[in-house]
């Protein structure tokens, strides 16, 4: 009596064994694709498993008819096959999906547009007029990355869908005129995208444009470069209300663009008594003129006492300088605020320990 030994764990199904995959590529592949049309559901399921396991992109052609299968499982596998192999088989493999009556198929095509290194304009144009927003937006994104990006950026500038207007102003096809116009878009998201793009392109906003942006309640951080550069009313308005991240970003921008007390933006801050911002800008700067201004701010009762105390605390690193030690002792004789006295005494102690 014959006995059949069981397969070892290391032995795979004949179609799955690495040594046989080359045979699949030569002839077995076609037979497996043909089994996708088999009447026996089990045979069709097995063919799908084998084709996925062998991972030969040409197998995609056999899955196209399954897009119309009555069984949702087979339709889902058809979409999975397109996601797996379409980018390796070329853009034309998306045409059936893009023109299919099944929404999921069209969405699959739209989502795959960005996975191709070749131009996808032709397929994107099939999807751009789709009633589904996902298809439309993905198609628009593909068109705005293509060779005719400038053409489509202009077309989408007035599109009813604000998402397309936002994509357009952020695209490589947008120009300075387009970005400036988008600042006045009714949708804040489009306006913010225009700001982001202008900053990325190193463009300076006008005072009027920035005033309108501020009126709409949009965060002012993207405006800071232009506000400091223009040194006008917008800089004053931002500085008057700056706190948290806006304050940090403003001071950073001031340090990038302003080197001395003579810079227009710095003079504007002092003119409007915006000493908190000016004081933070002076941190780390060292000169007779700046030191004189710093002590005048420390003595100014109109400035927040915490900010004045911070200015004193930041002088600890310079406690070994005779001029600093002498001015601090003079300040101690006239200071009446407890918090300021604590900061000044700490500075004085540090100077004393160094023999000053």
TAQUI-V107387 format. One record per run of one state. SS is the DSSP state (helix for helix, strand for strand, loop for the rest). FROM is the first residue (numbers start at 0). TO is the last residue. Records with the same first field share a line. If there is no record, write none. Layout:
SS->FROM-TO / FROM-TO
This chain:
loop->0-16 / 35-39 / 54-55 / 68-70 / 89-89 / 98-101 / 115-119 / 127-131 / 143-147 / 156-160 / 170-174 / 182-186 / 200-205 / 215-218 / 230-231 / 241-242 / 257-262 / 271-273 / 282-286 / 298-303 / 313-314 / 318-320 / 334-336 / 353-355
helix->17-34 / 40-53 / 56-67 / 71-88 / 90-97 / 102-114 / 120-126 / 132-142 / 148-155 / 161-169 / 175-181 / 187-199 / 206-214 / 219-229 / 232-240 / 243-256 / 263-270 / 274-281 / 287-297 / 304-312 / 315-317 / 321-333 / 337-352
